[in-house]
Amino acid sequence: MSATREMTVSDVMHETKPGWKNRAKDELRKLSITVLYMWVFLSIFRIHREVILANYNINYTAKFGFAFINAVIFAKFMWLGEVLHAGKKAAGKALLYTTLWNAALFAVILTICHLVEEALVNAWHGQSFAASLSEGMTKRGDIFASTLLIFVVLIPFFFAKGLVEVLGKDGTKKLMIHTKK
């Protein structure tokens, strides 16, 4: 008998899928990692903004609670994009292509979400949603710079996710933590 054997219908029928609790736990873990990554990213932006504005004697205090709330919102949209298979076009391609495609796609998604969020905040303060969205769209240089910055920041995030998909959790951990002897 060979070392490998073909799966029978019985094997397929008895193959266990992870239960909903394990799937929920795994999704929560992934979401938590995304929130943490985005929170660090947004907190650094806030510190950078504070330093730049201080050079012009403009008082701006970084509010890390808002950065956390935005991180949760951005992570939720990234999770929703993954659930809707937004990055499926790059599935099965080289890791570099997949990383760049997903970083670009989600940079655009997050930029759009940010523009809608700003319009909603302005609408909350009495301005019409359409007018505030239109106002936000006129800042093309700001939009491009923000999208480019988000793209660059998402590259390591999607590269790490790709490594986990290719090598598995244990393989990635071994690669990242263990030293070569």
N, C-alpha and C positions, 0 to 999 in steps of 0.2 A: 504494500500500500504506500502511495507517495505521501510526502510530508504535507503537501497541500491537498485539500479535498474541496470538491464543489459543494456549494450550499444547496441543501434540499429545500423543498417547499416547507417542510416541518421546521427547519432552522429559521427561515424567514418569518414564519408565523410566530415563533417563540422568541424572536429577537426583541429584546426589551428596549423601549425608547425611554429616555429620561422622563420622569414624572413631572407634572406641572410645577411642583415645589422646587425641584432641581433646576428646571428651566427658568423659573422666576428668580431664583437665587443667582443663577448665572447672569441673567439680564440685569439684575440689580448691581451685581459686581461690575459688569461692563459699564453700566451707567455711572456708577460711583467713580470709576477710573476716569471716565470722560469728564465728569464734573470737576474732579480734582485737577486734571490737566488744564481745563478751560479756566478754572479759578486762578491757578498760578499764572497763566497767560494773561488774563484780564487784570489781575493784581499788578503785574509788572507794567502793563500799559498805564495803569492809574498812577503808579509811582513815577514812571517816565513823564507823564503829563504834568504831575506836580513839580518835578524838577525843572522842566522846560518853562512852565509858567512862572516859577519862582525867579528865574533869570530875568523876567520882564516885570518883576515886582507885582505879580498877580497872585493873590492868595487863593490857593486851591488845595483842599485837603482830600487826600485819597480816601475813599469810602469802600472798605473791603467787603462790607456787607452787600453793597450794591453789586460788586464784582461777583460775589457768590451767587446772588439771585440771577444775574445775567448768565453765569456759568451753568446754572441749573436749566435756564431757558434754552441756551444754546445746545446743551447736552441733550435736552429733550428733542429739539429739532433734528439733531444729528441722529439720535436713536430712531426717530420717526422716519428719517430718510433711509436709514438702514432697513427698517421694517418694510418700507415700501420698495426696497431693492434699488435705491437710487444709484448705487455704484455698480450694478450688475454688468454694465457694458464692459467693464475692465476685468470681470471675473475670468480666471483661467489664463490671463496674460502674464507677462513678466512682472516681477515685483516692482521694478522701477516704474513701469507704465501704470500699474494699478495704483501705486502710491501717488503719483503725480495727478492721475485722473481723479481719484477720490479727493485729494487735497483741493484741486481746482473746483470740482463740483460742489463740495461742501463749503468752500469759501464763498461761492456765489449764493448758495442757499442761506448761509449765515448773514451775508450782506443784505439780502432781501429781507430776512427776518428782522435785522437791525433797523432797516428803513421803515418797516411796518411798525415796529415797536416805538420808534421815535414819533411816527405819525399818530399812534394811539395815545402816547403821552401828551402830545400837543392837543389832541382832540379832548383829552381829559381836562386840559386847562382852558378849553373854550374855543380853540381854533377848529375849523372843519377838518375832517380826516383827509378829504381830497386836497385841500389847500396845503396842509402840512406834508402830505406825501409828495405833492408836486414841488414844494419848497426843498424837501430833502433830495429829490432827484436832480435839482439844479446844481448841486455841489459835485459835479462829475469828477473833479480832481480828488476830492476827499473820498469819494466812493471808490475810485480806482486804487488810491493809496491804501485804503483800509482793506479792500479785497485782496490786494497783493500781499499785504502784511499777514492777513489771516491765512492765505495760501501758504506762505513760507512757514508759518507756525504749525500748520496742520501736516506738513510733510513728515516730520519725525513721528507724529502721532499715527498716521496711516502706515508708515514704514514699520513701526513696532507692531501694529495690528496685523500687517502682512506677514511679519516674521512668525508671529504666534500661529497664524493659519498654516504657514508652510512647515514650520518646525514642531508645532505643538507647544503646549505650555511647558512641558518638561525640557524639550529641546531648547526652547528660548531661554529658560531659566539657566540651563547648563551653559549655554553660550554667553550669557550676560554675567553670571556670577563666578563660575569656576575658572581657575587660571590654568594656563597650559603648562604642563610639566616637562 
